[in-house]
Amino acid sequence: MFASNLSDFGKMSKNSNKPVTVFSSSNSNVISVAEALLRDAGIEYSIHSNGLTEIKVTGDEKIIKARKILLDLEELDFQDTK
């Protein structure tokens, strides 16, 4: 999930006002933890769900910060699906 989001990294400066997916999961518990981490960091986000729940963030610096915060959570979510 995070690796696929890295392809957007080069486009960020052109789309700083466009929401970018920083985390996605079908596990509602993991989404809840991700939301709590972003709230604690003061990062505004939006939730989009269509089978897979996506957390989206706007703004280059916020996107980078959110991805760093959620990196370990991505790894835990991946291990949970095995």
N, C-alpha and C positions, 0 to 999 in steps of 0.2 A: 504494500500500500504506500509506504513512504517512498520507496524507490520509484514507483510510478509517478508520484507527485514531483519528483526531482526534475522531470522533463519540463515542468512549468517554470522552473527556476529562472531560466534564461529570458523568459517572457515577462517576468514580474514587473520590471520598471515601466513597461508599456501598459500594463493592466493593473496598476496599483489600486484602482477603485473597483475592480471586478473581484467578487468573492472567489477564493481559491480553496479547494478541498485540502485540508491539512491532516485529516484523519477520517477513516471510515471503518465501520465494523458492523456485523450483524448481531453482535453480542451487546445487549442493552446494559449489562453491568459495566462493561469496558467503556461504553459511551458515557455512562454516568461518571466514571472516574475521570475521563478526559474532560468532561464539562467542568468538574470540580477543579481540576488543575488549571484550566484556562481562566475560570472565575477568580481563583486565588492569585493568578498572575495579572489580573486586571485586563485580560484580553477579551474584547467583544467578539462574539461568534454567532453564527446562525446554524440551525439544524435543518437538514433536508433528508427526507426518507422516502425511499421507494424500494423496499425490500432490504436494501443496504443503507444504513444511516451514515450520512456524511456531515462532518463538521467543517464549516467554511469560515474563513477569516479574510478580511479586506485590509490592504495596506502592506507594503513590502516588509517593513520592519516587524510588524505584528505577525505576518505569515512566517517569517524566519524564526522568530521567538517561539511561536506556537509549535512549529515543527520540532524545534530543539526540546521543548518541554515534553512533547508527546512521543519522542523517539523510543524511549524504553517501553512505553505502553504498547507501541506497535509490535515490539518483539514479544511481549507477554501475550498479546492477542493472537499472534501467529502461532505460538507454541500451544495455546489453548485449543486451536482448531485441528491439531494433528491427531 
